[in-house]
Amino acid sequence: NVKIARSQHSILIKNLPYESEESDLREMCEKFGTLSQLVLPSTRTIAIAEFLESNEARRAFQGLAYKRYRHVPLYVEWAPKDIFKTSKKNEFGDDDDD
């Protein structure tokens, strides 16, 4: 059982209907604080919201969990830590961050 470290700034917003709009989600999230980024992939069923401050992310987590959006409840969980970090691989497939 591998335990994944979780972010204190980023949340996953799940169970979104396909009709979800990024502008709606941004407006909904910004009620809790300042977003550094919001990602809504083409599947449109999940979004990742990253807040500037961890206390804003906590407020969003509490405020959005099970909130009804359009016709479905939202499921929220903490995103994996460093979800937005890009890692460059060297020619051996190792991270160059060391």
C-alpha positions in Angstrom: 0.0 0.0 0.0 1.7 3.1 -1.3 0.7 6.3 0.4 0.7 9.3 -2.0 1.7 12.7 -0.6 -1.1 15.2 -1.1 -1.0 18.9 -2.0 -2.0 21.6 0.4 -2.9 24.0 -2.4 -4.5 21.9 -5.1 -7.8 20.0 -5.1 -9.4 17.6 -7.6 -13.0 18.4 -8.4 -14.6 15.2 -9.6 -18.0 13.9 -10.9 -18.4 16.9 -13.2 -21.0 16.7 -15.9 -19.7 16.8 -19.5 -21.3 20.2 -20.1 -19.1 21.7 -17.4 -17.6 25.1 -18.4 -14.2 26.4 -17.2 -15.7 29.8 -16.6 -18.4 28.4 -14.3 -15.8 26.4 -12.3 -13.4 29.3 -12.1 -16.2 31.5 -10.7 -17.3 28.8 -8.2 -13.7 28.3 -7.0 -12.8 32.0 -6.8 -15.5 32.5 -4.1 -13.0 30.8 -1.8 -9.8 32.5 -2.8 -7.3 33.3 -5.6 -6.6 30.6 -8.1 -3.1 30.2 -9.5 -4.5 27.8 -12.1 -7.5 25.8 -13.1 -7.3 22.9 -15.4 -10.4 21.3 -17.1 -9.2 18.4 -19.4 -11.1 17.6 -22.5 -13.0 14.8 -20.7 -14.6 17.6 -18.7 -15.5 15.2 -15.8 -12.7 16.3 -13.5 -10.9 19.6 -12.8 -7.8 20.6 -10.8 -7.9 23.8 -9.0 -4.7 25.2 -7.5 -5.0 28.1 -4.9 -2.3 30.5 -3.9 -2.9 30.0 -0.2 -3.4 26.6 1.6 -6.2 28.1 3.8 -8.1 29.1 0.6 -7.8 25.6 -0.7 -9.1 24.2 2.6 -12.1 26.5 2.4 -12.8 25.5 -1.2 -12.5 21.8 -0.2 -15.0 22.2 2.5 -17.3 24.5 0.5 -17.4 22.4 -2.7 -17.5 18.9 -1.3 -21.0 17.4 -2.2 -22.2 20.8 -3.4 -24.6 20.3 -6.3 -23.3 21.6 -9.6 -25.9 21.6 -12.4 -27.6 18.2 -11.7 -24.8 16.3 -9.8 -23.0 16.4 -6.5 -19.3 17.3 -6.6 -16.7 15.0 -5.1 -13.5 16.7 -3.9 -10.2 15.3 -2.9 -6.7 16.7 -2.4 -4.6 16.4 -5.5 -1.3 14.6 -5.4 1.6 16.8 -4.2 3.5 18.5 -7.0 0.8 17.7 -9.5 1.9 20.6 -11.6 5.6 20.1 -11.2 7.3 19.2 -14.5 10.3 16.9 -14.2 12.9 16.7 -17.0 14.2 13.2 -17.7 17.8 12.8 -18.6 19.0 10.2 -21.2 18.8 7.5 -18.6 15.2 8.2 -17.7 16.2 9.6 -14.3 14.9 12.9 -12.9 17.4 15.7 -13.3 16.1 17.3 -10.1 18.7 15.7 -7.8 
